[in-house]
Amino acid sequence: METFFQKVADFLVTYGWAVVIIVITIGLISYFNVYTPEDVEVESCSFGYALQCVEKPLVNFVTGDVSVLVKNKVGYGIHTFSWNKGEGDCVIQSGFSVTDPDDVLVSYVGDTVLEAEDTALLQFTCGDGNGVLGNFNADLGLTYYNVEEEKVKLVSANIVVVRE
């Protein structure tokens, strides 16, 4: 009759080689840089603390039009949005708007207040209308007026969309 320790030893001798091969494979992959996280571009949408992306940003790669649905996470009303020119794959040329997703006639550029937890549709055009080549990665600055503190605030935005 086999003891417990004999069973453990038999298991390790039988299956231990598989663990050794896995560890060696991982070591070789790391040593030769076969896979580096920088090679993989992950879709993301970030507006810091002020706004939260509600859905994946939509990018028309042919025209350069970008649409992002965001929620006001500041805690109180904000309005008078504007963008800086941007970096990366997007230098905003024209067509910037911030509207109510249910009623495009309601614009938050100006005095109409986007209340806390409400959503807005940000739309803009990158470049000169010739589209975006490859994946889309843009760093933008969004300026808004904080109604509660009566101050102008700037948040950094990063939008990454992988071309399918």
Secondary structure, 3 states (H helix, E strand, C coil): CCCHHHHHHHHHHHHHHHHHHHHHHHHHHHHCCCCCHHHCCCCEEEECCCEEECCCCEECCCCCEEEEEEEECCCCCEEEEEECCCEECCCEEEEEEEEECCEEEEECCCCCCECCCCEEEEEEEECCCCCCCCCEEEEEEEEEEECCCCEEEEEEEEEEECCC
